[in-house]
Amino acid sequence: MKTFVCTVCGYVHHGDTPPAICPKCKQPGSKFKEVKA
């Protein structure tokens, strides 16, 4: 499983792909950056 962080609000998402829309700040999934744990 991968970890993605929203570069706008810092929301952390765990999964194989970033979400389509950030549930916290409503930015598009393109604002997510994969981070290595």
ABEGO torsion letter per residue (X at the ends): XBBBBBAAAGBBBBEABBBABBAAAGBBAAABBBBBX
